[in-house]
Amino acid sequence: MTAHNAAPHDSAPHDSEPLGAAPYDPVGAGRRITVRFAATSGGSGPLTRGQDNMIRCIRRDAPEAINKESVWPVPPGTTLAAGLNALRLLVERHESLRTSFPPGPGPEAFPESQVVHGDGRFAVTVVEAGGLESHELDALAAELGQADVAVPVPLDAVPRIRCTLLADGPHLLRLIAVVCHAGADGAATALLIQDWYALAAGKDLPPVTAPTPIQLAAAEQSPQGRRRAAGALRHWARVLGTGPQVVFADSRIAGPPRDHGALMVRSRSAAADLAAVCRRTGASPSVVLLAAFSALVARRADRTELAVSALSANRQRAVLLDHVGTLAQDALILLDTGTADLDQLIGRAKSASLSAYWHSVLDAEQVWQLVEDAAHVRGSRFARQVVVNDLSLTIPAAVADAQPAATADPELTVLPAPPLPVRLMFTILRISGSLDFALIACPQVLDPEETDRFARALLALLAAAAEGPVPLADLREAPGPPATDGDCDGCDGGADWRVVDGSRIDLAAVRSLVGAALDAALDTGLDSGPDLPRDPRPGCRVSVEDGRLTVDLATADPHLTPADVHRAVVAALPGRDTAMAPQHYRIRYRGPDGERLGAGSGRDPEVVARLAALT
């Protein structure tokens, strides 16, 4: 790790030049102002675990799924010059904004280091918007933000933020910021907004005392940091190796999550109810909401054990509360909701979430390998079906207070929903004065009417819990499990549902999975044979024998083995939440040289041993 001091300013802090249509000018109607910065610190070091995780996401996902855009509050009377100066000071103040990630030496050029630049320059787009009414300015700001968020923020350049300013001559009207998630997560962005507002108002800020990303990386690479990461990997291995891989089993689930709906809920009375529950139980608002949400999810999924992914998890450590950087790694919460009342579930949620938060700082590459290993061994792939994202401490009061007042209590508003690889996401936005949250649901598990009922049931549960313990058997307002045909516990009508390895699976979906995998990957020339029924996928018969999911295949390929089939089936698992790879394969070969039978689990012993060593 190296460090250096930056050179002092050698010229004016910013220059103005014409701007045509450019990647950072979504409407091609502004001008570019180049801002120069010169900080007192710089250096280089290894990546933090959060940076490593987000860089992997940035290289894999679309920019709009990673970048975060928002309209930042502007102090009354702020001039354009003062706003530009505040941005310069903000970049100089926070090393994470001055950090680039140069390509690494490997074949994929994955970055291996972070470089903090002591001096440099960045461009700001200024769009003249004089004469527009306030609501027109808001609409234009939203339009610019939605366009700009889809443009990548280069990893090898600074800063990690891109800004568009709406101005009326010398007066600053709006600031639209797009933040790269490798530079700042949601909580860090809230800190940046607070600092920006103070700087734009001409206030002096105390020195930064929170660890910088370079200091955090050094701590993570220390012996203690490595031990903690190893413990976190074991926690994930236990959950992935023994807990539920998926939560929802519904005949409507067909393929990956899509066509999400979003419901925004705002309620002043619910905030008072939440505060009363916290006083009565001694639990934090985050824990109470996690427990209430999980109780309703468990009722809808018709299961007691849940695997819940919690975002913003690493802010639980006091030393990192004010860290400006990205701590973006999931906490994986394994929660047993099989309690008599909500109070008991709140106690369990507190313990389970604290353990998960503590075990959320880990090597992203090892976690992804762990997910693959668990899928190979268990035959079901972990799906981040249920997600909780508590942003209540990351949204500045000035931003929350700027929202129009609710017109009803509760106020439920249907909004456009982003495409997300989740089935149900509970985003907590505000807990003080008003409880504001969003439910983002895939219609394959909650249609719009069910989402509305779920939201109202959550409010009703908080109101009841404000008075005392609520028996979980009384959650009648919430959507229940899918309709059953009565043939088996929890089975959807018309589907062939079974419980295998703690998962409720549809045998028809398993047949489809196996057949599609073989057709696509192996071209095996399947032949149903005289004693195998002609299923939708010929040559494939699926059954559960002594609790073991078994598939019988007939093939004309003399080289096809259980290991071949298993690898192909596991590769086809993503998006097929109601299916799993068989635990035993019987392959019957019939050909010119006779007939023979091969059988086995298809699992690689090395992968089985690797997962067992962690669990």
URWO-V568418 format. One record per run of one state. SS is the DSSP state (alpha for helix, beta for strand, coil for the rest). FROM is the first residue (numbers start at 1). TO is the last residue. If there is no record, write none. Layout:
BEGIN
SS & FROM & TO
SS & FROM & TO
END
This chain:
BEGIN
coil & 1 & 1
beta & 2 & 3
coil & 4 & 13
beta & 14 & 18
coil & 19 & 21
beta & 22 & 22
coil & 23 & 24
beta & 25 & 25
coil & 26 & 30
beta & 31 & 38
coil & 39 & 42
beta & 43 & 46
coil & 47 & 48
alpha & 49 & 60
coil & 61 & 62
alpha & 63 & 66
coil & 67 & 67
beta & 68 & 72
coil & 73 & 78
beta & 79 & 79
alpha & 80 & 93
coil & 94 & 94
alpha & 95 & 98
beta & 99 & 100
coil & 101 & 112
beta & 113 & 116
coil & 117 & 118
beta & 119 & 128
coil & 129 & 133
alpha & 134 & 148
coil & 149 & 160
beta & 161 & 168
coil & 169 & 170
beta & 171 & 179
coil & 180 & 185
alpha & 186 & 200
coil & 201 & 212
alpha & 213 & 220
coil & 221 & 222
alpha & 223 & 242
coil & 243 & 260
beta & 261 & 267
alpha & 268 & 281
coil & 282 & 284
alpha & 285 & 301
coil & 302 & 304
beta & 305 & 311
coil & 312 & 312
alpha & 313 & 316
coil & 317 & 317
alpha & 318 & 320
coil & 321 & 330
beta & 331 & 336
coil & 337 & 340
beta & 341 & 341
alpha & 342 & 358
coil & 359 & 363
alpha & 364 & 378
coil & 379 & 385
beta & 386 & 390
coil & 391 & 396
alpha & 397 & 401
coil & 402 & 410
beta & 411 & 415
coil & 416 & 423
beta & 424 & 430
coil & 431 & 434
beta & 435 & 441
coil & 442 & 447
alpha & 448 & 465
coil & 466 & 470
beta & 471 & 471
alpha & 472 & 474
coil & 475 & 483
beta & 484 & 484
coil & 485 & 491
beta & 492 & 492
coil & 493 & 496
beta & 497 & 500
coil & 501 & 502
beta & 503 & 506
alpha & 507 & 521
coil & 522 & 525
beta & 526 & 526
coil & 527 & 539
beta & 540 & 545
coil & 546 & 547
beta & 548 & 555
coil & 556 & 561
alpha & 562 & 571
coil & 572 & 583
beta & 584 & 591
coil & 592 & 593
beta & 594 & 600
coil & 601 & 604
alpha & 605 & 614
coil & 615 & 615
END
